[in-house]
Amino acid sequence: MATPEDLKRLKQVEQFARMMDAQFKIPFTRFSIGLDGIIGLLPGIGDGASFLMALYPVVLAHRSGAGFWLKFRMVINIGVDTVIGAIPLIGDLFDIGFKANLRNAKLLRKFLEERQ
């Protein structure tokens, strides 16, 4: 059963995911971008910084009792986002659509709902 602490962590993960993946709407489109996409524009260090920041929800999932496979899927999402995101131009466009942090927030939510 999800504890109040688990629900608090989930809220933190969901807020973090929105900030990283969907904070800003791109005018005249249905797309949004977050800090992940903006930080990723910095050559060399941007994708590495985004990778490290994206591990935060994995830590919170661990504290909520998530098993190995859930955390593995979360890290795979982050890895795909980081590797493809590192490709100039293509990676920046990929960041608009893939949204690894929002995917990871959904994984954690599903895990906590199934545990109840």
Summary of the structure (lengths in Angstrom):
residues: 116
radius of gyration: 14.2
end to end distance: 4.2
largest distance: 43.7
contacts: 364
relative contact order: 0.20
helix: 72%
strand: 3%
